[in-house]
Amino acid sequence: MTTDLRDLFQGIRGLDEKSTTALLSALKNNYDNGSFDYLKFKQSVISLLKMNMDIPTSYKSAYATASTMGLTKETLAKSVDRYIYALERERESFAEALLKQKDIKVDGRRSEVDDLKKKIEDHKYKIKELEREIDIFQNRIDTVDQDVDAAQAKIDDTKEKFLHVYDALTLEIKTDKEKISKYL
């Protein structure tokens, strides 16, 4: 599709760019170049709206034109559902990646703390030369909690941004689906 999908979904303007790009790529990857589907329909509706046409007339006119190319309400609805499903798959992939990052950056660090505490206990029984090493490990334990908090905050922020874009896109597509059902 030659149109920038950002132009089709006004509700995502100003939202997290990385999340927006990921979700729009999922939509683009599910685009069927050979048929008149939801994205082409939405593009037609937007073009008609830009000509100061009211919403119901824009939907009806876009549908009338598209129906001459074989589009039916059923194929349009299936197309909308395909894009919603694509977004849901992207959300699942994101959730898996998020869990992996949590395992690495949070749980892995907590495990590191446990290992360091054990080393400290082992070194307490060694000669005075090892006391300096114990202090180093103790300092690391003190700073790992800050690292964990910072990593968790970053993961939570990324999650919120992604879900915000996901919700905005899904809402807009579902609203379009309702308009399609209502006006066509």
N, CA and C atoms as an extended XYZ file, in Angstrom:
552
Properties=species:S:1:pos:R:3:atomname:S:1:resname:S:1:resid:I:1 pbc="F F F"
N         0.860       -1.176        0.000 N   MET     1
C         0.000        0.000        0.000 CA  MET     1
C         0.897        1.226        0.000 C   MET     1
N         0.629        2.151       -0.891 N   THR     2
C         1.495        3.318       -1.023 CA  THR     2
C         1.140        4.414       -0.024 C   THR     2
N        -0.041        4.393        0.544 N   THR     3
C        -0.444        5.401        1.519 CA  THR     3
C         0.219        5.118        2.863 C   THR     3
N         0.658        6.167        3.530 N   ASP     4
C         1.198        6.009        4.873 CA  ASP     4
C         0.017        5.733        5.803 C   ASP     4
N         0.054        4.597        6.481 N   LEU     5
C        -1.063        4.209        7.333 CA  LEU     5
C        -1.317        5.212        8.450 C   LEU     5
N        -0.311        5.999        8.803 N   ARG     6
C        -0.503        7.024        9.830 CA  ARG     6
C        -1.582        8.026        9.391 C   ARG     6
N        -1.709        8.225        8.068 N   ASP     7
C        -2.708        9.147        7.545 CA  ASP     7
C        -4.120        8.582        7.683 C   ASP     7
N        -4.235        7.264        7.780 N   LEU     8
C        -5.548        6.636        7.876 CA  LEU     8
C        -6.072        6.581        9.310 C   LEU     8
N        -5.175        6.629       10.271 N   PHE     9
C        -5.572        6.468       11.668 CA  PHE     9
C        -5.173        7.714       12.464 C   PHE     9
N        -6.069        8.683       12.481 N   GLN    10
C        -5.795        9.957       13.140 CA  GLN    10
C        -5.639        9.791       14.659 C   GLN    10
N        -6.270        8.770       15.222 N   GLY    11
C        -6.248        8.570       16.670 CA  GLY    11
C        -4.899        8.193       17.243 C   GLY    11
N        -3.923        7.904       16.386 N   ILE    12
C        -2.602        7.497       16.903 CA  ILE    12
C        -1.572        8.611       16.816 C   ILE    12
N        -1.968        9.754       16.293 N   ARG    13
C        -1.018       10.871       16.173 CA  ARG    13
C        -0.508       11.269       17.559 C   ARG    13
N         0.799       11.432       17.661 N   GLY    14
C         1.416       11.873       18.906 CA  GLY    14
C         1.662       10.749       19.904 C   GLY    14
N         1.257        9.508       19.575 N   LEU    15
C         1.496        8.399       20.486 CA  LEU    15
C         2.898        7.830       20.249 C   LEU    15
N         3.303        6.920       21.092 N   ASP    16
C         4.650        6.341       21.037 CA  ASP    16
C         4.985        5.854       19.632 C   ASP    16
N         6.063        6.375       19.082 N   GLU    17
C         6.438        6.099       17.689 CA  GLU    17
C         6.830        4.636       17.477 C   GLU    17
N         7.573        4.083       18.406 N   LYS    18
C         8.030        2.698       18.259 CA  LYS    18
C         6.840        1.735       18.264 C   LYS    18
N         5.907        1.943       19.185 N   SER    19
C         4.713        1.099       19.251 CA  SER    19
C         3.842        1.307       18.020 C   SER    19
N         3.700        2.559       17.603 N   THR    20
C         2.908        2.876       16.410 CA  THR    20
C         3.484        2.172       15.190 C   THR    20
N         4.784        2.249       15.014 N   THR    21
C         5.437        1.622       13.869 CA  THR    21
C         5.224        0.106       13.894 C   THR    21
N         5.361       -0.504       15.052 N   ALA    22
C         5.191       -1.960       15.161 CA  ALA    22
C         3.769       -2.375       14.797 C   ALA    22
N         2.795       -1.657       15.331 N   LEU    23
C         1.407       -2.034       15.071 CA  LEU    23
C         0.993       -1.739       13.629 C   LEU    23
N         1.451       -0.624       13.092 N   LEU    24
C         1.121       -0.319       11.696 CA  LEU    24
C         1.807       -1.301       10.750 C   LEU    24
N         2.991       -1.762       11.104 N   SER    25
C         3.668       -2.782       10.293 CA  SER    25
C         2.858       -4.074       10.287 C   SER    25
N         2.268       -4.407       11.426 N   ALA    26
C         1.425       -5.607       11.484 CA  ALA    26
C         0.235       -5.450       10.544 C   ALA    26
N        -0.352       -4.266       10.513 N   LEU    27
C        -1.462       -4.019        9.587 CA  LEU    27
C        -0.980       -4.123        8.140 C   LEU    27
N         0.147       -3.482        7.852 N   LYS    28
C         0.683       -3.463        6.493 CA  LYS    28
C         1.018       -4.873        6.017 C   LYS    28
N         1.561       -5.698        6.906 N   ASN    29
C         1.923       -7.065        6.546 CA  ASN    29
C         0.704       -7.923        6.226 C   ASN    29
N        -0.465       -7.499        6.667 N   ASN    30
C        -1.692       -8.245        6.390 CA  ASN    30
C        -2.506       -7.628        5.267 C   ASN    30
N        -1.921       -6.656        4.585 N   TYR    31
C        -2.601       -5.986        3.490 CA  TYR    31
C        -2.623       -6.887        2.268 C   TYR    31
N        -3.799       -7.027        1.684 N   ASP    32
C        -3.958       -7.832        0.470 CA  ASP    32
C        -3.979       -6.887       -0.713 C   ASP    32
N        -2.874       -6.822       -1.416 N   ASN    33
C        -2.697       -5.867       -2.510 CA  ASN    33
C        -3.666       -6.103       -3.661 C   ASN    33
N        -4.177       -7.321       -3.776 N   GLY    34
C        -4.999       -7.637       -4.919 CA  GLY    34
C        -6.485       -7.377       -4.739 C   GLY    34
N        -6.909       -6.965       -3.567 N   SER    35
C        -8.343       -6.791       -3.359 CA  SER    35
C        -8.649       -5.450       -2.699 C   SER    35
N        -9.886       -5.071       -2.815 N   PHE    36
C       -10.363       -3.846       -2.169 CA  PHE    36
C       -10.783       -4.257       -0.769 C   PHE    36
N        -9.993       -3.902        0.228 N   ASP    37
C       -10.265       -4.336        1.594 CA  ASP    37
C       -10.521       -3.134        2.497 C   ASP    37
N       -10.508       -3.394        3.794 N   TYR    38
C       -10.809       -2.358        4.784 CA  TYR    38
C        -9.907       -1.135        4.640 C   TYR    38
N        -8.604       -1.340        4.451 N   LEU    39
C        -7.695       -0.192        4.378 CA  LEU    39
C        -8.000        0.691        3.162 C   LEU    39
N        -8.263        0.071        2.020 N   LYS    40
C        -8.634        0.868        0.848 CA  LYS    40
C        -9.981        1.543        1.080 C   LYS    40
N       -10.904        0.834        1.713 N   PHE    41
C       -12.212        1.406        2.024 CA  PHE    41
C       -12.049        2.615        2.942 C   PHE    41
N       -11.248        2.463        3.987 N   LYS    42
C       -11.018        3.564        4.935 CA  LYS    42
C       -10.371        4.748        4.221 C   LYS    42
N        -9.435        4.464        3.350 N   GLN    43
C        -8.775        5.525        2.583 CA  GLN    43
C        -9.814        6.265        1.730 C   GLN    43
N       -10.738        5.535        1.130 N   SER    44
C       -11.788        6.157        0.316 CA  SER    44
C       -12.700        7.026        1.176 C   SER    44
N       -13.083        6.524        2.329 N   VAL    45
C       -13.947        7.286        3.233 CA  VAL    45
C       -13.258        8.580        3.644 C   VAL    45
N       -11.997        8.503        3.995 N   ILE    46
C       -11.247        9.694        4.414 CA  ILE    46
C       -11.166       10.700        3.270 C   ILE    46
N       -10.929       10.213        2.066 N   SER    47
C       -10.879       11.119        0.907 CA  SER    47
C       -12.207       11.832        0.720 C   SER    47
N       -13.292       11.119        0.893 N   LEU    48
C       -14.615       11.724        0.747 CA  LEU    48
C       -14.897       12.717        1.884 C   LEU    48
N       -14.458       12.391        3.068 N   LEU    49
C       -14.643       13.307        4.202 CA  LEU    49
C       -13.877       14.612        3.982 C   LEU    49
N       -12.721       14.509        3.342 N   LYS    50
C       -11.922       15.707        3.059 CA  LYS    50
C       -12.619       16.617        2.057 C   LYS    50
N       -13.584       16.068        1.324 N   MET    51
C       -14.351       16.871        0.371 CA  MET    51
C       -15.620       17.413        1.032 C   MET    51
N       -15.592       17.467        2.377 N   ASN    52
C       -16.690       17.992        3.200 CA  ASN    52
C       -17.974       17.196        3.052 C   ASN    52
N       -17.853       15.919        2.784 N   MET    53
C       -19.007       15.046        2.718 CA  MET    53
C       -19.287       14.560        4.136 C   MET    53
N       -20.564       14.400        4.507 N   ASP    54
C       -20.868       13.926        5.856 CA  ASP    54
C       -20.499       12.442        5.979 C   ASP    54
N       -20.404       11.987        7.215 N   ILE    55
C       -19.918       10.629        7.496 CA  ILE    55
C       -20.791        9.554        6.841 C   ILE    55
N       -22.117        9.564        7.046 N   PRO    56
C       -22.915        8.492        6.422 CA  PRO    56
C       -22.772        8.473        4.896 C   PRO    56
N       -22.788        9.630        4.272 N   THR    57
C       -22.670        9.694        2.815 CA  THR    57
C       -21.283        9.223        2.369 C   THR    57
N       -20.246        9.570        3.135 N   SER    58
C       -18.890        9.120        2.816 CA  SER    58
C       -18.800        7.603        2.826 C   SER    58
N       -19.371        6.985        3.850 N   TYR    59
C       -19.338        5.527        3.935 CA  TYR    59
C       -20.141        4.898        2.794 C   TYR    59
N       -21.316        5.429        2.543 N   LYS    60
C       -22.161        4.874        1.489 CA  LYS    60
C       -21.523        5.050        0.113 C   LYS    60
N       -20.950        6.205       -0.138 N   SER    61
C       -20.308        6.458       -1.431 CA  SER    61
C       -19.089        5.560       -1.625 C   SER    61
N       -18.275        5.450       -0.584 N   ALA    62
C       -17.097        4.586       -0.673 CA  ALA    62
C       -17.526        3.139       -0.914 C   ALA    62
N       -18.562        2.725       -0.238 N   TYR    63
C       -19.046        1.351       -0.407 CA  TYR    63
C       -19.630        1.145       -1.804 C   TYR    63
N       -20.373        2.121       -2.283 N   ALA    64
C       -20.964        2.004       -3.618 CA  ALA    64
C       -19.863        1.819       -4.664 C   ALA    64
N       -18.811        2.600       -4.561 N   THR    65
C       -17.691        2.480       -5.499 CA  THR    65
C       -17.000        1.123       -5.338 C   THR    65
N       -16.724        0.749       -4.107 N   ALA    66
C       -16.007       -0.505       -3.838 CA  ALA    66
C       -16.830       -1.719       -4.237 C   ALA    66
N       -18.137       -1.638       -4.117 N   SER    67
C       -18.975       -2.785       -4.467 CA  SER    67
C       -18.903       -3.089       -5.961 C   SER    67
N       -18.576       -2.074       -6.762 N   THR    68
C       -18.405       -2.329       -8.198 CA  THR    68
C       -17.139       -3.137       -8.457 C   THR    68
N       -16.253       -3.191       -7.469 N   MET    69
C       -15.020       -3.965       -7.582 CA  MET    69
C       -15.131       -5.284       -6.821 C   MET    69
N       -16.357       -5.641       -6.441 N   GLY    70
C       -16.570       -6.942       -5.807 CA  GLY    70
C       -16.645       -6.923       -4.295 C   GLY    70
N       -16.540       -5.773       -3.672 N   LEU    71
C       -16.596       -5.704       -2.212 CA  LEU    71
C       -18.029       -5.904       -1.740 C   LEU    71
N       -18.185       -6.723       -0.724 N   THR    72
C       -19.486       -6.900       -0.077 CA  THR    72
C       -19.325       -6.536        1.385 C   THR    72
N       -20.456       -6.389        2.069 N   LYS    73
C       -20.373       -6.092        3.504 CA  LYS    73
C       -19.642       -7.214        4.233 C   LYS    73
N       -19.883       -8.424        3.792 N   GLU    74
C       -19.261       -9.580        4.441 CA  GLU    74
C       -17.742       -9.577        4.237 C   GLU    74
N       -17.306       -9.323        2.990 N   THR    75
C       -15.856       -9.317        2.756 CA  THR    75
C       -15.195       -8.141        3.456 C   THR    75
N       -15.914       -7.029        3.536 N   LEU    76
C       -15.373       -5.870        4.265 CA  LEU    76
C       -15.254       -6.188        5.750 C   LEU    76
N       -16.289       -6.819        6.316 N   ALA    77
C       -16.256       -7.184        7.742 CA  ALA    77
C       -15.140       -8.184        8.014 C   ALA    77
N       -14.965       -9.160        7.104 N   LYS    78
C       -13.880      -10.136        7.279 CA  LYS    78
C       -12.525       -9.444        7.209 C   LYS    78
N       -12.416       -8.461        6.341 N   SER    79
C       -11.169       -7.710        6.214 CA  SER    79
C       -10.872       -6.947        7.505 C   SER    79
N       -11.888       -6.306        8.055 N   VAL    80
C       -11.725       -5.581        9.331 CA  VAL    80
C       -11.273       -6.558       10.410 C   VAL    80
N       -11.945       -7.712       10.473 N   ASP    81
C       -11.585       -8.714       11.482 CA  ASP    81
C       -10.159       -9.213       11.295 C   ASP    81
N        -9.718       -9.345       10.038 N   ARG    82
C        -8.345       -9.786        9.761 CA  ARG    82
C        -7.330       -8.786       10.335 C   ARG    82
N        -7.619       -7.488       10.186 N   TYR    83
C        -6.704       -6.479       10.717 CA  TYR    83
C        -6.734       -6.448       12.250 C   TYR    83
N        -7.908       -6.624       12.828 N   ILE    84
C        -7.991       -6.686       14.299 CA  ILE    84
C        -7.193       -7.893       14.800 C   ILE    84
N        -7.338       -9.011       14.107 N   TYR    85
C        -6.597      -10.215       14.481 CA  TYR    85
C        -5.090       -9.981       14.356 C   TYR    85
N        -4.683       -9.268       13.310 N   ALA    86
C        -3.257       -8.961       13.133 CA  ALA    86
C        -2.741       -8.134       14.307 C   ALA    86
N        -3.542       -7.165       14.749 N   LEU    87
C        -3.149       -6.356       15.909 CA  LEU    87
C        -3.077       -7.219       17.169 C   LEU    87
N        -4.024       -8.124       17.316 N   GLU    88
C        -4.013       -8.999       18.487 CA  GLU    88
C        -2.777       -9.894       18.486 C   GLU    88
N        -2.406      -10.419       17.315 N   ARG    89
C        -1.182      -11.243       17.220 CA  ARG    89
C         0.048      -10.413       17.576 C   ARG    89
N         0.085       -9.170       17.121 N   GLU    90
C         1.215       -8.295       17.437 CA  GLU    90
C         1.257       -8.023       18.940 C   GLU    90
N         0.079       -7.861       19.544 N   ARG    91
C         0.017       -7.639       20.995 CA  ARG    91
C         0.551       -8.866       21.733 C   ARG    91
N         0.201      -10.061       21.267 N   GLU    92
C         0.707      -11.283       21.894 CA  GLU    92
C         2.224      -11.383       21.751 C   GLU    92
N         2.732      -11.059       20.581 N   SER    93
C         4.183      -11.080       20.368 CA  SER    93
C         4.871      -10.079       21.295 C   SER    93
N         4.252       -8.908       21.423 N   PHE    94
C         4.799       -7.886       22.307 CA  PHE    94
C         4.814       -8.396       23.750 C   PHE    94
N         3.722       -9.035       24.172 N   ALA    95
C         3.641       -9.547       25.548 CA  ALA    95
C         4.735      -10.588       25.802 C   ALA    95
N         4.982      -11.454       24.809 N   GLU    96
C         6.041      -12.454       24.955 CA  GLU    96
C         7.411      -11.788       25.069 C   GLU    96
N         7.648      -10.795       24.230 N   ALA    97
C         8.933      -10.083       24.285 CA  ALA    97
C         9.091       -9.352       25.610 C   ALA    97
N         7.997       -8.794       26.093 N   LEU    98
C         8.023       -8.076       27.365 CA  LEU    98
C         8.373       -9.028       28.511 C   LEU    98
N         7.778      -10.209       28.500 N   LEU    99
C         8.091      -11.204       29.531 CA  LEU    99
C         9.550      -11.633       29.469 C   LEU    99
N        10.046      -11.788       28.259 N   LYS   100
C        11.457      -12.172       28.095 CA  LYS   100
C        12.380      -11.090       28.659 C   LYS   100
N        12.058       -9.833       28.366 N   GLN   101
C        12.863       -8.729       28.895 CA  GLN   101
C        12.786       -8.680       30.422 C   GLN   101
N        11.604       -8.962       30.972 N   LYS   102
C        11.446       -8.979       32.427 CA  LYS   102
C        12.306      -10.088       33.033 C   LYS   102
N        12.295      -11.257       32.386 N   ASP   103
C        13.119      -12.363       32.871 CA  ASP   103
C        14.596      -11.984       32.891 C   ASP   103
N        15.011      -11.317       31.817 N   ILE   104
C        16.426      -10.965       31.697 CA  ILE   104
C        16.796       -9.821       32.629 C   ILE   104
N        16.023       -8.742       32.569 N   LYS   105
C        16.426       -7.515       33.253 CA  LYS   105
C        15.969       -7.400       34.699 C   LYS   105
N        14.940       -8.154       35.085 N   VAL   106
C        14.453       -8.049       36.462 CA  VAL   106
C        14.756       -9.328       37.231 C   VAL   106
N        14.195      -10.445       36.782 N   ASP   107
C        14.370      -11.697       37.508 CA  ASP   107
C        15.832      -12.148       37.509 C   ASP   107
N        16.512      -11.919       36.390 N   GLY   108
C        17.934      -12.264       36.324 CA  GLY   108
C        18.756      -11.479       37.331 C   GLY   108
N        18.394      -10.234       37.508 N   ARG   109
C        19.117       -9.396       38.482 CA  ARG   109
C        18.821       -9.838       39.910 C   ARG   109
N        17.601      -10.267       40.167 N   ARG   110
C        17.261      -10.747       41.511 CA  ARG   110
C        18.043      -12.014       41.830 C   ARG   110
N        18.201      -12.853       40.844 N   SER   111
C        18.991      -14.063       41.018 CA  SER   111
C        20.446      -13.703       41.316 C   SER   111
N        20.912      -12.657       40.652 N   GLU   112
C        22.272      -12.174       40.888 CA  GLU   112
C        22.445      -11.761       42.349 C   GLU   112
N        21.440      -11.118       42.902 N   VAL   113
C        21.500      -10.699       44.317 CA  VAL   113
C        21.637      -11.928       45.215 C   VAL   113
N        20.861      -12.963       44.944 N   ASP   114
C        20.948      -14.179       45.766 CA  ASP   114
C        22.339      -14.805       45.705 C   ASP   114
N        22.889      -14.841       44.495 N   ASP   115
C        24.241      -15.399       44.336 CA  ASP   115
C        25.279      -14.585       45.109 C   ASP   115
N        25.164      -13.269       45.029 N   LEU   116
C        26.129      -12.414       45.722 CA  LEU   116
C        26.014      -12.539       47.243 C   LEU   116
N        24.811      -12.682       47.753 N   LYS   117
C        24.637      -12.865       49.202 CA  LYS   117
C        25.315      -14.155       49.677 C   LYS   117
N        25.196      -15.195       48.869 N   LYS   118
C        25.842      -16.463       49.226 CA  LYS   118
C        27.359      -16.295       49.249 C   LYS   118
N        27.893      -15.597       48.263 N   LYS   119
C        29.339      -15.370       48.229 CA  LYS   119
C        29.790      -14.582       49.461 C   LYS   119
N        28.979      -13.617       49.858 N   ILE   120
C        29.329      -12.818       51.039 CA  ILE   120
C        29.430      -13.718       52.261 C   ILE   120
N        28.441      -14.606       52.411 N   GLU   121
C        28.474      -15.516       53.563 CA  GLU   121
C        29.708      -16.421       53.523 C   GLU   121
N        30.047      -16.909       52.345 N   ASP   122
C        31.230      -17.768       52.203 CA  ASP   122
C        32.508      -17.013       52.565 C   ASP   122
N        32.580      -15.768       52.150 N   HIS   123
C        33.794      -14.981       52.374 CA  HIS   123
C        33.958      -14.502       53.817 C   HIS   123
N        32.852      -14.486       54.555 N   LYS   124
C        32.963      -14.039       55.951 CA  LYS   124
C        33.879      -14.958       56.759 C   LYS   124
N        34.032      -16.179       56.300 N   TYR   125
C        34.867      -17.147       57.002 CA  TYR   125
C        36.305      -17.154       56.500 C   TYR   125
N        36.602      -16.369       55.540 N   LYS   126
C        37.971      -16.318       54.997 CA  LYS   126
C        38.792      -15.284       55.750 C   LYS   126
N        40.029      -15.240       55.435 N   ILE   127
C        40.945      -14.326       56.125 CA  ILE   127
C        40.653      -12.880       55.769 C   ILE   127
N        41.273      -11.944       56.499 N   LYS   128
C        41.008      -10.512       56.358 CA  LYS   128
C        41.233       -9.989       54.948 C   LYS   128
N        42.055      -10.605       54.160 N   GLU   129
C        42.293      -10.150       52.784 CA  GLU   129
C        41.003      -10.177       51.966 C   GLU   129
N        40.067      -11.056       52.317 N   LEU   130
C        38.827      -11.184       51.559 CA  LEU   130
C        37.737      -10.196       52.034 C   LEU   130
N        37.962       -9.531       53.134 N   GLU   131
C        36.949       -8.587       53.636 CA  GLU   131
C        36.695       -7.457       52.637 C   GLU   131
N        37.698       -7.041       51.931 N   ARG   132
C        37.507       -5.998       50.916 CA  ARG   132
C        36.568       -6.488       49.808 C   ARG   132
N        36.725       -7.739       49.407 N   GLU   133
C        35.855       -8.317       48.388 CA  GLU   133
C        34.399       -8.386       48.880 C   GLU   133
N        34.204       -8.689       50.149 N   ILE   134
C        32.857       -8.720       50.720 CA  ILE   134
C        32.205       -7.343       50.613 C   ILE   134
N        32.951       -6.298       50.902 N   ASP   135
C        32.401       -4.940       50.796 CA  ASP   135
C        31.970       -4.618       49.360 C   ASP   135
N        32.749       -5.067       48.388 N   ILE   136
C        32.408       -4.837       46.973 CA  ILE   136
C        31.089       -5.524       46.621 C   ILE   136
N        30.949       -6.778       47.032 N   PHE   137
C        29.704       -7.507       46.751 CA  PHE   137
C        28.511       -6.833       47.442 C   PHE   137
N        28.716       -6.394       48.671 N   GLN   138
C        27.619       -5.743       49.396 CA  GLN   138
C        27.184       -4.465       48.680 C   GLN   138
N        28.149       -3.698       48.174 N   ASN   139
C        27.815       -2.491       47.409 CA  ASN   139
C        27.010       -2.845       46.153 C   ASN   139
N        27.367       -3.940       45.517 N   ARG   140
C        26.626       -4.353       44.307 CA  ARG   140
C        25.171       -4.689       44.657 C   ARG   140
N        24.985       -5.384       45.772 N   ILE   141
C        23.628       -5.732       46.213 CA  ILE   141
C        22.805       -4.462       46.429 C   ILE   141
N        23.430       -3.475       47.045 N   ASP   142
C        22.719       -2.220       47.318 CA  ASP   142
C        22.288       -1.512       46.034 C   ASP   142
N        23.086       -1.619       44.978 N   THR   143
C        22.750       -0.916       43.734 CA  THR   143
C        21.849       -1.720       42.812 C   THR   143
N        21.786       -3.050       42.987 N   VAL   144
C        20.947       -3.867       42.103 CA  VAL   144
C        19.473       -3.503       42.276 C   VAL   144
N        19.030       -3.218       43.480 N   ASP   145
C        17.629       -2.846       43.684 CA  ASP   145
C        17.269       -1.616       42.864 C   ASP   145
N        18.155       -0.664       42.793 N   GLN   146
C        17.909        0.540       41.977 CA  GLN   146
C        17.849        0.174       40.497 C   GLN   146
N        18.762       -0.716       40.067 N   ASP   147
C        18.763       -1.160       38.668 CA  ASP   147
C        17.463       -1.891       38.337 C   ASP   147
N        17.006       -2.745       39.260 N   VAL   148
C        15.767       -3.494       39.047 CA  VAL   148
C        14.584       -2.529       38.946 C   VAL   148
N        14.520       -1.567       39.856 N   ASP   149
C        13.430       -0.586       39.820 CA  ASP   149
C        13.442        0.200       38.512 C   ASP   149
N        14.613        0.604       38.077 N   ALA   150
C        14.721        1.374       36.832 CA  ALA   150
C        14.320        0.502       35.634 C   ALA   150
N        14.769       -0.752       35.613 N   ALA   151
C        14.410       -1.649       34.506 CA  ALA   151
C        12.913       -1.917       34.493 C   ALA   151
N        12.328       -2.145       35.678 N   GLN   152
C        10.884       -2.389       35.756 CA  GLN   152
C        10.102       -1.160       35.307 C   GLN   152
N        10.551        0.024       35.701 N   ALA   153
C         9.866        1.260       35.290 CA  ALA   153
C         9.917        1.425       33.774 C   ALA   153
N        11.056        1.118       33.174 N   LYS   154
C        11.183        1.239       31.717 CA  LYS   154
C        10.281        0.240       31.008 C   LYS   154
N        10.247       -0.996       31.510 N   ILE   155
C         9.375       -2.022       30.917 CA  ILE   155
C         7.917       -1.607       31.049 C   ILE   155
N         7.532       -1.118       32.240 N   ASP   156
C         6.151       -0.677       32.450 CA  ASP   156
C         5.800        0.481       31.526 C   ASP   156
N         6.719        1.414       31.343 N   ASP   157
C         6.478        2.566       30.457 CA  ASP   157
C         6.285        2.107       29.010 C   ASP   157
N         7.155        1.198       28.566 N   THR   158
C         7.044        0.656       27.207 CA  THR   158
C         5.711       -0.054       27.032 C   THR   158
N         5.328       -0.833       28.033 N   LYS   159
C         4.052       -1.551       27.977 CA  LYS   159
C         2.895       -0.565       27.875 C   LYS   159
N         2.886        0.467       28.692 N   GLU   160
C         1.803        1.458       28.674 CA  GLU   160
C         1.707        2.153       27.329 C   GLU   160
N         2.856        2.524       26.765 N   LYS   161
C         2.861        3.189       25.458 CA  LYS   161
C         2.294        2.270       24.382 C   LYS   161
N         2.744        1.025       24.386 N   PHE   162
C         2.281        0.072       23.382 CA  PHE   162
C         0.779       -0.131       23.509 C   PHE   162
N         0.311       -0.385       24.745 N   LEU   163
C        -1.111       -0.634       24.951 CA  LEU   163
C        -1.948        0.586       24.598 C   LEU   163
N        -1.399        1.779       24.811 N   HIS   164
C        -2.123        2.999       24.461 CA  HIS   164
C        -2.336        3.071       22.950 C   HIS   164
N        -1.283        2.774       22.194 N   VAL   165
C        -1.400        2.779       20.729 CA  VAL   165
C        -2.319        1.649       20.279 C   VAL   165
N        -2.148        0.462       20.878 N   TYR   166
C        -3.001       -0.678       20.538 CA  TYR   166
C        -4.465       -0.327       20.766 C   TYR   166
N        -4.787        0.230       21.953 N   ASP   167
C        -6.167        0.591       22.264 CA  ASP   167
C        -6.700        1.623       21.289 C   ASP   167
N        -5.902        2.614       20.945 N   ALA   168
C        -6.348        3.660       20.021 CA  ALA   168
C        -6.637        3.074       18.643 C   ALA   168
N        -5.728        2.238       18.132 N   LEU   169
C        -5.937        1.622       16.825 CA  LEU   169
C        -7.153        0.698       16.828 C   LEU   169
N        -7.237       -0.155       17.843 N   THR   170
C        -8.340       -1.103       17.920 CA  THR   170
C        -9.674       -0.374       18.025 C   THR   170
N        -9.730        0.663       18.854 N   LEU   171
C       -10.957        1.440       19.001 CA  LEU   171
C       -11.366        2.069       17.681 C   LEU   171
N       -10.408        2.643       16.983 N   GLU   172
C       -10.733        3.301       15.717 CA  GLU   172
C       -11.223        2.286       14.690 C   GLU   172
N       -10.583        1.140       14.625 N   ILE   173
C       -11.003        0.120       13.673 CA  ILE   173
C       -12.381       -0.420       14.047 C   ILE   173
N       -12.613       -0.664       15.333 N   LYS   174
C       -13.923       -1.160       15.764 CA  LYS   174
C       -15.003       -0.113       15.522 C   LYS   174
N       -14.662        1.169       15.710 N   THR   175
C       -15.616        2.236       15.422 CA  THR   175
C       -15.946        2.248       13.942 C   THR   175
N       -14.934        2.089       13.103 N   ASP   176
C       -15.180        2.008       11.664 CA  ASP   176
C       -16.069        0.817       11.339 C   ASP   176
N       -15.835       -0.303       12.015 N   LYS   177
C       -16.660       -1.490       11.779 CA  LYS   177
C       -18.109       -1.188       12.126 C   LYS   177
N       -18.330       -0.498       13.247 N   GLU   178
C       -19.691       -0.128       13.629 CA  GLU   178
C       -20.314        0.809       12.603 C   GLU   178
N       -19.534        1.756       12.107 N   LYS   179
C       -20.042        2.677       11.088 CA  LYS   179
C       -20.378        1.934        9.805 C   LYS   179
N       -19.534        0.960        9.469 N   ILE   180
C       -19.789        0.157        8.267 CA  ILE   180
C       -21.121       -0.569        8.442 C   ILE   180
N       -21.308       -1.184        9.627 N   SER   181
C       -22.562       -1.887        9.877 CA  SER   181
C       -23.746       -0.917        9.899 C   SER   181
N       -23.532        0.270       10.443 N   LYS   182
C       -24.612        1.232       10.579 CA  LYS   182
C       -24.976        1.902        9.248 C   LYS   182
N       -23.977        2.245        8.444 N   TYR   183
C       -24.245        3.050        7.266 CA  TYR   183
C       -24.331        2.257        5.971 C   TYR   183
N       -23.890        1.019        6.021 N   LEU   184
C       -23.909        0.253        4.761 CA  LEU   184
C       -24.996       -0.803        4.778 C   LEU   184
